[in-house]
């Protein structure tokens, strides 16, 4: 029996302590409370994972400003509910592939924050031995297939992973993430067509954060309802409140079940928002501070989860503060680990590089 088949009955599980969870690779359970509602364990676990991503990205931004991280760096601040909610809907063995705004996907899938930060700082202890940087790290152990710097390049790759799943009959589903800007690339539609023709088990998750490299979606896309982008290929889709982890989980369960039952691909458009610029070099002057603050005040995914936990008395304010402290300690440890690690030896320059 194939390894992936043995995993079918298992699910991604949360840990009570984020500092430990990142080391053992456990994430969210699939146990459903029905209609997108979260159990106490899921709600607190989702809060922890979203907060870990937020604090890790904030620290990454600080370290970039200090010159400790070089190259490109795209932060996921504001979009945390998308990946966390989707992983609540998956089983162990399902795969993840995404673009260059990828740190949140890595952390949510259980990759060690120390290894992620070490890669960001170009250290030998990073996931790509310090040679991939922010956009190019992978973990076969966690079924995370990157991190890809070329816009939309991951979409045909994710479709190929889904083809392998169908060929092997392993009952796995590939979650393929990309942004609304990437959705205008031609290879995306070639992938939709192929996936529907062959009924491939792939969920296309379009993270619509409203601005593609600084250009408003209203100025760059003739059809701004991206859930309809698969209609000419008979690929179903729907729009989702990507700021609410519960809505993401509910839509994710529906899409994953569709794919796993052999019906082919499914498109989920996550209506989300990034608080920072497109990359660290983007001052984001194309929008007002008031716009960003309004989203923070009304729709922040972490603050909404915190409010629900307190209202349901699933944890006290002091208990949530203890969780926050553990996460701060985890991020601090990751930063210290990264800075203490050795850089790649110059002799490694041509290792792992394809040459024809």
C-alpha angles and dihedrals in degrees: 000000000000119000092241091053092055089058096055097101095044124092137201107266132199126231126223091230120049092203089062096036093063091055098050095039097234120149136165129341121237094220103129127213088197133260094030094304116141129226119232090260092050095045094051091041091051090048090052095048095046090048091049090054092047095050093042091052093047089053090047090054091051093049091048089054089051091054094248092117120050137188123027122346125180116187125215097209110147097018098075097115093064100065095032093051094046092052089054085065099049139079129229108276096037110123134234129205127169147159132263098299087075115129093095092052090051095051094044091051090056103261113154112261089219092059092044093050091044089056091048089055093045098249129156089237092064125108092260095035090258095298101097105051126188099334103040119054130117142185118200088182091062094038089245110144100186167262111289125199100199111086110256093352090124093060098074089038091055088047088053091052088052089050089054090051092053092045092051093041090222097145092237127143126209118218107209113193126195139149133255089255092055088049089076093062118108096229088064091065093044086055093049091052095048093044092053094043091054097031093237120189099241130132111205106210111195109197101206104192091166099245126072108199089328099316117114114242089236090062098044107039128059090198109041096179096087093182086075095054092098098049096102088055094045091247110147121225145171141194118246135192095249092189093065114071090201093057090047092052093049093050091042093055091052094048095044092049090050092053096042091053091061098254095125134240129350131199124218118186108203111205100211140141137227116218096200131055123282089267135351090276093057116093090191095226091155091084135043127253087235091061093053093044092051091057091047092050098045108027112021105145095213096047091048090053091047091052093050092049092051094044091052090045090233089139137004125241089254091053091052090049089053089054090050091051092052090051093049089051091049092052093045090051090050092051093048092046091051096049092048095052124100123253119242115278113253088240087069092067094105098031115114091008117126114230122179 
